[in-house]
Amino acid sequence: MFSLFMNMLIIFIISNIMMILASILSKKS
């Protein structure tokens, strides 16, 4: 149960980082 929660948390954080990076790259270009 704990490992499942950690996996979901990591996926959520990674998806947020990817969205932030995408917005930064779109602003630069």
mmCIF entry with sequence, helices, sheets and N, C-alpha, C, O atoms, coordinates in Angstrom:
data_MODEL
# 
_entry.id   MODEL 
# 
_entity.id                         1 
_entity.type                       polymer 
_entity.pdbx_number_of_molecules   1 
# 
_entity_poly.entity_id                      1 
_entity_poly.type                           'polypeptide(L)' 
_entity_poly.nstd_linkage                   no 
_entity_poly.nstd_monomer                   no 
_entity_poly.pdbx_seq_one_letter_code       MFSLFMNMLIIFIISNIMMILASILSKKS 
_entity_poly.pdbx_seq_one_letter_code_can   MFSLFMNMLIIFIISNIMMILASILSKKS 
_entity_poly.pdbx_strand_id                 A 
# 
loop_
_entity_poly_seq.entity_id 
_entity_poly_seq.num 
_entity_poly_seq.mon_id 
_entity_poly_seq.hetero 
1 1  MET n 
1 2  PHE n 
1 3  SER n 
1 4  LEU n 
1 5  PHE n 
1 6  MET n 
1 7  ASN n 
1 8  MET n 
1 9  LEU n 
1 10 ILE n 
1 11 ILE n 
1 12 PHE n 
1 13 ILE n 
1 14 ILE n 
1 15 SER n 
1 16 ASN n 
1 17 ILE n 
1 18 MET n 
1 19 MET n 
1 20 ILE n 
1 21 LEU n 
1 22 ALA n 
1 23 SER n 
1 24 ILE n 
1 25 LEU n 
1 26 SER n 
1 27 LYS n 
1 28 LYS n 
1 29 SER n 
# 
_struct_asym.id          A 
_struct_asym.entity_id   1 
# 
_struct_conf.conf_type_id            HELX_P 
_struct_conf.id                      HELX_P1 
_struct_conf.pdbx_PDB_helix_id       AA1 
_struct_conf.beg_label_comp_id       PHE 
_struct_conf.beg_label_asym_id       A 
_struct_conf.beg_label_seq_id        2 
_struct_conf.pdbx_beg_PDB_ins_code   ? 
_struct_conf.end_label_comp_id       LYS 
_struct_conf.end_label_asym_id       A 
_struct_conf.end_label_seq_id        28 
_struct_conf.pdbx_end_PDB_ins_code   ? 
_struct_conf.beg_auth_comp_id        PHE 
_struct_conf.beg_auth_asym_id        A 
_struct_conf.beg_auth_seq_id         2 
_struct_conf.end_auth_comp_id        LYS 
_struct_conf.end_auth_asym_id        A 
_struct_conf.end_auth_seq_id         28 
_struct_conf.pdbx_PDB_helix_class    1 
_struct_conf.details                 ? 
_struct_conf.pdbx_PDB_helix_length   27 
# 
_struct_conf_type.id          HELX_P 
_struct_conf_type.criteria    ? 
_struct_conf_type.reference   ? 
# 
loop_
_atom_site.group_PDB 
_atom_site.id 
_atom_site.type_symbol 
_atom_site.label_atom_id 
_atom_site.label_alt_id 
_atom_site.label_comp_id 
_atom_site.label_asym_id 
_atom_site.label_entity_id 
_atom_site.label_seq_id 
_atom_site.pdbx_PDB_ins_code 
_atom_site.Cartn_x 
_atom_site.Cartn_y 
_atom_site.Cartn_z 
_atom_site.occupancy 
_atom_site.B_iso_or_equiv 
_atom_site.pdbx_formal_charge 
_atom_site.auth_seq_id 
_atom_site.auth_comp_id 
_atom_site.auth_asym_id 
_atom_site.auth_atom_id 
_atom_site.pdbx_PDB_model_num 
ATOM 1   N N  . MET A 1 1  ? 0.841  -1.199 0.000   1.00 0.00 ? 1  MET A N  1 
ATOM 2   C CA . MET A 1 1  ? 0.000  0.000  0.000   1.00 0.00 ? 1  MET A CA 1 
ATOM 3   C C  . MET A 1 1  ? 0.876  1.249  0.000   1.00 0.00 ? 1  MET A C  1 
ATOM 4   O O  . MET A 1 1  ? 0.627  2.195  -0.747  1.00 0.00 ? 1  MET A O  1 
ATOM 5   N N  . PHE A 1 2  ? 1.901  1.240  0.845   1.00 0.00 ? 2  PHE A N  1 
ATOM 6   C CA . PHE A 1 2  ? 2.780  2.416  0.927   1.00 0.00 ? 2  PHE A CA 1 
ATOM 7   C C  . PHE A 1 2  ? 3.548  2.616  -0.369  1.00 0.00 ? 2  PHE A C  1 
ATOM 8   O O  . PHE A 1 2  ? 3.709  3.742  -0.839  1.00 0.00 ? 2  PHE A O  1 
ATOM 9   N N  . SER A 1 3  ? 4.024  1.507  -0.947  1.00 0.00 ? 3  SER A N  1 
ATOM 10  C CA . SER A 1 3  ? 4.799  1.612  -2.200  1.00 0.00 ? 3  SER A CA 1 
ATOM 11  C C  . SER A 1 3  ? 3.901  2.109  -3.325  1.00 0.00 ? 3  SER A C  1 
ATOM 12  O O  . SER A 1 3  ? 4.354  2.861  -4.188  1.00 0.00 ? 3  SER A O  1 
ATOM 13  N N  . LEU A 1 4  ? 2.640  1.704  -3.329  1.00 0.00 ? 4  LEU A N  1 
ATOM 14  C CA . LEU A 1 4  ? 1.700  2.154  -4.357  1.00 0.00 ? 4  LEU A CA 1 
ATOM 15  C C  . LEU A 1 4  ? 1.494  3.663  -4.247  1.00 0.00 ? 4  LEU A C  1 
ATOM 16  O O  . LEU A 1 4  ? 1.454  4.368  -5.255  1.00 0.00 ? 4  LEU A O  1 
ATOM 17  N N  . PHE A 1 5  ? 1.365  4.151  -3.014  1.00 0.00 ? 5  PHE A N  1 
ATOM 18  C CA . PHE A 1 5  ? 1.192  5.584  -2.792  1.00 0.00 ? 5  PHE A CA 1 
ATOM 19  C C  . PHE A 1 5  ? 2.420  6.351  -3.251  1.00 0.00 ? 5  PHE A C  1 
ATOM 20  O O  . PHE A 1 5  ? 2.300  7.424  -3.844  1.00 0.00 ? 5  PHE A O  1 
ATOM 21  N N  . MET A 1 6  ? 3.598  5.810  -2.983  1.00 0.00 ? 6  MET A N  1 
ATOM 22  C CA . MET A 1 6  ? 4.840  6.465  -3.400  1.00 0.00 ? 6  MET A CA 1 
ATOM 23  C C  . MET A 1 6  ? 4.933  6.509  -4.919  1.00 0.00 ? 6  MET A C  1 
ATOM 24  O O  . MET A 1 6  ? 5.349  7.521  -5.483  1.00 0.00 ? 6  MET A O  1 
ATOM 25  N N  . ASN A 1 7  ? 4.550  5.426  -5.584  1.00 0.00 ? 7  ASN A N  1 
ATOM 26  C CA . ASN A 1 7  ? 4.583  5.382  -7.047  1.00 0.00 ? 7  ASN A CA 1 
ATOM 27  C C  . ASN A 1 7  ? 3.665  6.444  -7.632  1.00 0.00 ? 7  ASN A C  1 
ATOM 28  O O  . ASN A 1 7  ? 4.054  7.151  -8.562  1.00 0.00 ? 7  ASN A O  1 
ATOM 29  N N  . MET A 1 8  ? 2.450  6.568  -7.101  1.00 0.00 ? 8  MET A N  1 
ATOM 30  C CA . MET A 1 8  ? 1.498  7.568  -7.597  1.00 0.00 ? 8  MET A CA 1 
ATOM 31  C C  . MET A 1 8  ? 2.033  8.968  -7.336  1.00 0.00 ? 8  MET A C  1 
ATOM 32  O O  . MET A 1 8  ? 1.871  9.858  -8.170  1.00 0.00 ? 8  MET A O  1 
ATOM 33  N N  . LEU A 1 9  ? 2.668  9.171  -6.187  1.00 0.00 ? 9  LEU A N  1 
ATOM 34  C CA . LEU A 1 9  ? 3.216  10.486 -5.849  1.00 0.00 ? 9  LEU A CA 1 
ATOM 35  C C  . LEU A 1 9  ? 4.349  10.847 -6.800  1.00 0.00 ? 9  LEU A C  1 
ATOM 36  O O  . LEU A 1 9  ? 4.430  11.986 -7.262  1.00 0.00 ? 9  LEU A O  1 
ATOM 37  N N  . ILE A 1 10 ? 5.220  9.894  -7.097  1.00 0.00 ? 10 ILE A N  1 
ATOM 38  C CA . ILE A 1 10 ? 6.345  10.135 -8.015  1.00 0.00 ? 10 ILE A CA 1 
ATOM 39  C C  . ILE A 1 10 ? 5.823  10.453 -9.416  1.00 0.00 ? 10 ILE A C  1 
ATOM 40  O O  . ILE A 1 10 ? 6.317  11.371 -10.071 1.00 0.00 ? 10 ILE A O  1 
ATOM 41  N N  . ILE A 1 11 ? 4.830  9.700  -9.871  1.00 0.00 ? 11 ILE A N  1 
ATOM 42  C CA . ILE A 1 11 ? 4.260  9.951  -11.205 1.00 0.00 ? 11 ILE A CA 1 
ATOM 43  C C  . ILE A 1 11 ? 3.637  11.339 -11.251 1.00 0.00 ? 11 ILE A C  1 
ATOM 44  O O  . ILE A 1 11 ? 3.768  12.042 -12.253 1.00 0.00 ? 11 ILE A O  1 
ATOM 45  N N  . PHE A 1 12 ? 2.958  11.743 -10.175 1.00 0.00 ? 12 PHE A N  1 
ATOM 46  C CA . PHE A 1 12 ? 2.327  13.064 -10.117 1.00 0.00 ? 12 PHE A CA 1 
ATOM 47  C C  . PHE A 1 12 ? 3.378  14.169 -10.178 1.00 0.00 ? 12 PHE A C  1 
ATOM 48  O O  . PHE A 1 12 ? 3.199  15.160 -10.885 1.00 0.00 ? 12 PHE A O  1 
ATOM 49  N N  . ILE A 1 13 ? 4.470  13.999 -9.441  1.00 0.00 ? 13 ILE A N  1 
ATOM 50  C CA . ILE A 1 13 ? 5.545  15.003 -9.427  1.00 0.00 ? 13 ILE A CA 1 
ATOM 51  C C  . ILE A 1 13 ? 6.217  15.080 -10.793 1.00 0.00 ? 13 ILE A C  1 
ATOM 52  O O  . ILE A 1 13 ? 6.486  16.173 -11.290 1.00 0.00 ? 13 ILE A O  1 
ATOM 53  N N  . ILE A 1 14 ? 6.490  13.925 -11.403 1.00 0.00 ? 14 ILE A N  1 
ATOM 54  C CA . ILE A 1 14 ? 7.150  13.910 -12.716 1.00 0.00 ? 14 ILE A CA 1 
ATOM 55  C C  . ILE A 1 14 ? 6.272  14.585 -13.761 1.00 0.00 ? 14 ILE A C  1 
ATOM 56  O O  . ILE A 1 14 ? 6.769  15.338 -14.598 1.00 0.00 ? 14 ILE A O  1 
ATOM 57  N N  . SER A 1 15 ? 4.967  14.318 -13.718 1.00 0.00 ? 15 SER A N  1 
ATOM 58  C CA . SER A 1 15 ? 4.064  14.933 -14.700 1.00 0.00 ? 15 SER A CA 1 
ATOM 59  C C  . SER A 1 15 ? 4.034  16.442 -14.520 1.00 0.00 ? 15 SER A C  1 
ATOM 60  O O  . SER A 1 15 ? 3.960  17.182 -15.501 1.00 0.00 ? 15 SER A O  1 
ATOM 61  N N  . ASN A 1 16 ? 4.090  16.908 -13.270 1.00 0.00 ? 16 ASN A N  1 
ATOM 62  C CA . ASN A 1 16 ? 4.109  18.355 -13.010 1.00 0.00 ? 16 ASN A CA 1 
ATOM 63  C C  . ASN A 1 16 ? 5.399  18.972 -13.538 1.00 0.00 ? 16 ASN A C  1 
ATOM 64  O O  . ASN A 1 16 ? 5.366  20.054 -14.125 1.00 0.00 ? 16 ASN A O  1 
ATOM 65  N N  . ILE A 1 17 ? 6.533  18.305 -13.340 1.00 0.00 ? 17 ILE A N  1 
ATOM 66  C CA . ILE A 1 17 ? 7.817  18.815 -13.824 1.00 0.00 ? 17 ILE A CA 1 
ATOM 67  C C  . ILE A 1 17 ? 7.806  18.891 -15.353 1.00 0.00 ? 17 ILE A C  1 
ATOM 68  O O  . ILE A 1 17 ? 8.289  19.868 -15.926 1.00 0.00 ? 17 ILE A O  1 
ATOM 69  N N  . MET A 1 18 ? 7.265  17.881 -16.007 1.00 0.00 ? 18 MET A N  1 
ATOM 70  C CA . MET A 1 18 ? 7.209  17.878 -17.472 1.00 0.00 ? 18 MET A CA 1 
ATOM 71  C C  . MET A 1 18 ? 6.348  19.030 -17.980 1.00 0.00 ? 18 MET A C  1 
ATOM 72  O O  . MET A 1 18 ? 6.693  19.669 -18.974 1.00 0.00 ? 18 MET A O  1 
ATOM 73  N N  . MET A 1 19 ? 5.214  19.305 -17.296 1.00 0.00 ? 19 MET A N  1 
ATOM 74  C CA . MET A 1 19 ? 4.339  20.412 -17.718 1.00 0.00 ? 19 MET A CA 1 
ATOM 75  C C  . MET A 1 19 ? 5.063  21.735 -17.545 1.00 0.00 ? 19 MET A C  1 
ATOM 76  O O  . MET A 1 19 ? 4.954  22.612 -18.402 1.00 0.00 ? 19 MET A O  1 
ATOM 77  N N  . ILE A 1 20 ? 5.809  21.899 -16.439 1.00 0.00 ? 20 ILE A N  1 
ATOM 78  C CA . ILE A 1 20 ? 6.553  23.141 -16.191 1.00 0.00 ? 20 ILE A CA 1 
ATOM 79  C C  . ILE A 1 20 ? 7.647  23.317 -17.240 1.00 0.00 ? 20 ILE A C  1 
ATOM 80  O O  . ILE A 1 20 ? 7.826  24.412 -17.772 1.00 0.00 ? 20 ILE A O  1 
ATOM 81  N N  . LEU A 1 21 ? 8.381  22.240 -17.541 1.00 0.00 ? 21 LEU A N  1 
ATOM 82  C CA . LEU A 1 21 ? 9.438  22.317 -18.555 1.00 0.00 ? 21 LEU A CA 1 
ATOM 83  C C  . LEU A 1 21 ? 8.847  22.662 -19.917 1.00 0.00 ? 21 LEU A C  1 
ATOM 84  O O  . LEU A 1 21 ? 9.436  23.440 -20.668 1.00 0.00 ? 21 LEU A O  1 
ATOM 85  N N  . ALA A 1 22 ? 7.701  22.096 -20.238 1.00 0.00 ? 22 ALA A N  1 
ATOM 86  C CA . ALA A 1 22 ? 7.054  22.367 -21.533 1.00 0.00 ? 22 ALA A CA 1 
ATOM 87  C C  . ALA A 1 22 ? 6.665  23.836 -21.613 1.00 0.00 ? 22 ALA A C  1 
ATOM 88  O O  . ALA A 1 22 ? 6.823  24.454 -22.666 1.00 0.00 ? 22 ALA A O  1 
ATOM 89  N N  . SER A 1 23 ? 6.159  24.409 -20.524 1.00 0.00 ? 23 SER A N  1 
ATOM 90  C CA . SER A 1 23 ? 5.755  25.820 -20.543 1.00 0.00 ? 23 SER A CA 1 
ATOM 91  C C  . SER A 1 23 ? 6.981  26.726 -20.671 1.00 0.00 ? 23 SER A C  1 
ATOM 92  O O  . SER A 1 23 ? 6.921  27.756 -21.343 1.00 0.00 ? 23 SER A O  1 
ATOM 93  N N  . ILE A 1 24 ? 8.083  26.354 -20.035 1.00 0.00 ? 24 ILE A N  1 
ATOM 94  C CA . ILE A 1 24 ? 9.313  27.155 -20.123 1.00 0.00 ? 24 ILE A CA 1 
ATOM 95  C C  . ILE A 1 24 ? 9.857  27.112 -21.551 1.00 0.00 ? 24 ILE A C  1 
ATOM 96  O O  . ILE A 1 24 ? 10.253 28.142 -22.097 1.00 0.00 ? 24 ILE A O  1 
ATOM 97  N N  . LEU A 1 25 ? 9.877  25.919 -22.157 1.00 0.00 ? 25 LEU A N  1 
ATOM 98  C CA . LEU A 1 25 ? 10.396 25.784 -23.518 1.00 0.00 ? 25 LEU A CA 1 
ATOM 99  C C  . LEU A 1 25 ? 9.525  26.553 -24.505 1.00 0.00 ? 25 LEU A C  1 
ATOM 100 O O  . LEU A 1 25 ? 10.041 27.148 -25.451 1.00 0.00 ? 25 LEU A O  1 
ATOM 101 N N  . SER A 1 26 ? 8.219  26.549 -24.296 1.00 0.00 ? 26 SER A N  1 
ATOM 102 C CA . SER A 1 26 ? 7.323  27.256 -25.222 1.00 0.00 ? 26 SER A CA 1 
ATOM 103 C C  . SER A 1 26 ? 7.490  28.768 -25.075 1.00 0.00 ? 26 SER A C  1 
ATOM 104 O O  . SER A 1 26 ? 7.321  29.510 -26.042 1.00 0.00 ? 26 SER A O  1 
ATOM 105 N N  . LYS A 1 27 ? 7.819  29.219 -23.877 1.00 0.00 ? 27 LYS A N  1 
ATOM 106 C CA . LYS A 1 27 ? 8.029  30.657 -23.668 1.00 0.00 ? 27 LYS A CA 1 
ATOM 107 C C  . LYS A 1 27 ? 9.345  31.115 -24.311 1.00 0.00 ? 27 LYS A C  1 
ATOM 108 O O  . LYS A 1 27 ? 9.433  32.228 -24.828 1.00 0.00 ? 27 LYS A O  1 
ATOM 109 N N  . LYS A 1 28 ? 10.366 30.247 -24.275 1.00 0.00 ? 28 LYS A N  1 
ATOM 110 C CA . LYS A 1 28 ? 11.677 30.615 -24.849 1.00 0.00 ? 28 LYS A CA 1 
ATOM 111 C C  . LYS A 1 28 ? 11.591 30.758 -26.365 1.00 0.00 ? 28 LYS A C  1 
ATOM 112 O O  . LYS A 1 28 ? 12.142 31.693 -26.947 1.00 0.00 ? 28 LYS A O  1 
ATOM 113 N N  . SER A 1 29 ? 10.879 29.800 -27.005 1.00 0.00 ? 29 SER A N  1 
ATOM 114 C CA . SER A 1 29 ? 10.828 29.810 -28.467 1.00 0.00 ? 29 SER A CA 1 
ATOM 115 C C  . SER A 1 29 ? 9.800  30.795 -29.008 1.00 0.00 ? 29 SER A C  1 
ATOM 116 O O  . SER A 1 29 ? 9.641  30.917 -30.223 1.00 0.00 ? 29 SER A O  1 
# 
